[in-house]
């Protein structure tokens, strides 16, 4: 017991000896061999010690703590925050050491430096505070898919002190697939641009597929076919999305009452528009459309009463084709089947006037009754 107490009593003297001898040898080498100013020797020694401490903290403190997180995103953020904090502390200590060892001119120095940085390094300062904002508030994290205003959209692959990097999607590539380019964006953009996050908490987005059929098609039957296809293809996604929304609602006020797909009906100039709306994974938008369109094309090919619509030109004569109540020909004036011509009249052939109709026929006269001038 006495031997142990003697050892601990002599330990400070032993450590001082280990420090004094290398320090004295280094000071002699600095002053006599290198012929450098003795006053700066201590600054160099302290800077070396700070560097050693920085490396030790990064290796044996920050790295083990970051590895303790199971989620990759959390592990990445912990490593970035830890390394950034250690670097900032080490830099501040080195500045204090080299500026003024007595501390009398330190605040004056920082005052001049601060005034200059505020003007000359405004963007760098904003990027630094943007980095802090990203780490604390987490508008996005690594692996999230985001869109920044009208600038760029892509998958976040790295967040650094002054900028973050995206794997670009969209651009000249359809359906938001990767272009292969890496885009570096300054962190200050989080203060000036709206950021849309595709995947934060909720991995699904609503996608729409417009299907246009002709007016003459059986659009009600087409509606039923599309509904059957989309319900069959999105059953599992709808169930998973409902669970994800309940989890996300603990952090964001997300309210979705419907997760099942739907087919909306409206009209356009060229026909009846059937719009399929469904949930899909944010990164599988194109693949889902590929599968759904394949089923639609195969199903419609089997239906003689359904045709896709496309831009066409059609001539419509109301007093010949319209409904009787809307200015069309009376039902009683239609020809019997036996008296009907064998071939439909062409635009460049004159057609005789129907003896049972008091309305002119195109090709016989250019006069149009007053009541039908707007028909």
NORTA-V247042 format. One record per pair of residues at least 12 apart in sequence whose ideal C-beta (glycine too) atoms are under 7 Angstrom apart, sorted by the first residue. I is the first residue (numbers start at 1). J is the second residue. D is the distance in whole Angstrom. If there is no record, write none. Layout:
<<I & J & D> <I & J & D>>
This chain:
<<27 & 41 & 5> <42 & 101 & 7> <43 & 97 & 5> <43 & 98 & 5> <46 & 97 & 5> <47 & 94 & 5> <47 & 97 & 6> <50 & 90 & 5> <50 & 93 & 5> <50 & 94 & 6> <54 & 86 & 6> <54 & 90 & 4> <57 & 86 & 5> <58 & 83 & 6> <58 & 86 & 6> <62 & 79 & 7> <62 & 82 & 3> <62 & 83 & 6> <62 & 86 & 6> <65 & 78 & 6> <65 & 82 & 6> <66 & 78 & 4> <66 & 79 & 4> <66 & 82 & 6> <73 & 141 & 5> <73 & 142 & 6> <73 & 143 & 6> <76 & 142 & 5> <77 & 135 & 6> <77 & 141 & 7> <80 & 135 & 7> <80 & 159 & 7> <81 & 135 & 6> <84 & 161 & 6> <123 & 188 & 6> <124 & 162 & 6> <126 & 188 & 4> <126 & 191 & 7> <127 & 162 & 4> <127 & 163 & 7> <127 & 186 & 5> <127 & 187 & 4> <127 & 188 & 5> <128 & 161 & 7> <128 & 162 & 7> <130 & 187 & 3> <130 & 188 & 5> <130 & 190 & 5> <130 & 191 & 6> <131 & 161 & 5> <131 & 162 & 7> <131 & 187 & 5> <133 & 190 & 6> <134 & 159 & 6> <134 & 187 & 6> <134 & 190 & 6> <139 & 190 & 6> <139 & 195 & 5> <139 & 197 & 7> <140 & 156 & 6> <140 & 195 & 7> <140 & 197 & 5> <140 & 200 & 7> <141 & 156 & 7> <142 & 156 & 5> <142 & 157 & 7> <142 & 158 & 7> <142 & 159 & 6> <143 & 155 & 7> <143 & 156 & 7> <144 & 156 & 5> <144 & 197 & 6> <144 & 199 & 5> <144 & 200 & 6> <145 & 198 & 4> <145 & 199 & 5> <145 & 282 & 6> <145 & 283 & 7> <146 & 195 & 6> <146 & 196 & 6> <146 & 197 & 5> <146 & 198 & 7> <147 & 196 & 4> <148 & 185 & 7> <148 & 189 & 6> <148 & 193 & 5> <148 & 195 & 6> <149 & 193 & 4> <149 & 194 & 6> <151 & 193 & 7> <152 & 166 & 6> <152 & 168 & 6> <152 & 183 & 5> <152 & 185 & 7> <153 & 169 & 6> <153 & 170 & 6> <154 & 166 & 3> <154 & 167 & 5> <154 & 168 & 4> <154 & 169 & 5> <154 & 183 & 6> <155 & 167 & 5> <155 & 169 & 7> <162 & 186 & 7> <162 & 187 & 6> <163 & 184 & 5> <163 & 185 & 6> <163 & 186 & 5> <163 & 187 & 6> <164 & 185 & 6> <164 & 187 & 6> <165 & 182 & 6> <165 & 183 & 7> <165 & 184 & 5> <166 & 183 & 5> <166 & 185 & 6> <167 & 182 & 6> <168 & 181 & 5> <168 & 183 & 5> <175 & 285 & 6> <175 & 286 & 3> <175 & 289 & 7> <176 & 285 & 6> <177 & 286 & 6> <198 & 282 & 4> <199 & 282 & 5> <201 & 248 & 4> <201 & 251 & 6> <201 & 252 & 6> <202 & 244 & 5> <202 & 245 & 6> <202 & 248 & 5> <202 & 254 & 7> <203 & 244 & 6> <203 & 281 & 6> <203 & 282 & 6> <204 & 237 & 7> <204 & 241 & 5> <204 & 244 & 7> <204 & 279 & 5> <204 & 280 & 7> <204 & 281 & 6> <204 & 282 & 7> <205 & 280 & 7> <205 & 282 & 5> <206 & 277 & 6> <206 & 279 & 6> <207 & 278 & 6> <207 & 280 & 5> <207 & 285 & 6> <207 & 288 & 7> <208 & 275 & 6> <208 & 276 & 7> <208 & 277 & 5> <209 & 276 & 4> <209 & 289 & 6> <209 & 292 & 6> <210 & 273 & 6> <210 & 275 & 5> <211 & 226 & 6> <211 & 274 & 5> <211 & 276 & 7> <211 & 296 & 6> <212 & 268 & 6> <212 & 270 & 6> <212 & 271 & 5> <212 & 273 & 5> <212 & 308 & 7> <212 & 309 & 4> <213 & 271 & 5> <213 & 272 & 5> <213 & 274 & 7> <213 & 306 & 6> <213 & 307 & 6> <213 & 308 & 6> <213 & 309 & 6> <214 & 271 & 5> <214 & 307 & 5> <214 & 309 & 4> <215 & 271 & 5> <215 & 272 & 6> <217 & 305 & 6> <217 & 306 & 5> <217 & 307 & 5> <218 & 305 & 4> <218 & 306 & 6> <219 & 272 & 4> <219 & 274 & 7> <221 & 303 & 7> <221 & 305 & 6> <221 & 306 & 7> <222 & 274 & 6> <222 & 306 & 5> <223 & 263 & 6> <223 & 265 & 6> <223 & 274 & 6> <225 & 299 & 5> <226 & 263 & 5> <226 & 274 & 6> <226 & 276 & 6> <226 & 296 & 7> <227 & 263 & 5> <229 & 292 & 6> <229 & 295 & 5> <229 & 296 & 6> <229 & 299 & 7> <230 & 261 & 4> <230 & 263 & 7> <230 & 276 & 5> <230 & 278 & 5> <230 & 292 & 7> <231 & 261 & 6> <233 & 291 & 6> <233 & 292 & 6> <234 & 261 & 5> <234 & 278 & 5> <234 & 279 & 6> <237 & 279 & 5> <237 & 280 & 6> <238 & 259 & 5> <238 & 260 & 5> <238 & 279 & 6> <241 & 259 & 5> <241 & 279 & 5> <242 & 259 & 5> <259 & 279 & 6> <261 & 276 & 7> <261 & 277 & 6> <261 & 278 & 4> <262 & 277 & 5> <263 & 275 & 7> <263 & 276 & 5> <264 & 277 & 7> <270 & 309 & 4> <270 & 310 & 7> <270 & 311 & 6> <270 & 312 & 7> <271 & 309 & 3> <318 & 375 & 4> <319 & 359 & 5> <319 & 372 & 5> <319 & 375 & 5> <327 & 372 & 6> <327 & 375 & 5> <329 & 357 & 7> <333 & 354 & 7> <333 & 356 & 5> <333 & 357 & 5> <350 & 363 & 4> <350 & 364 & 7> <351 & 363 & 5> <359 & 372 & 7>>
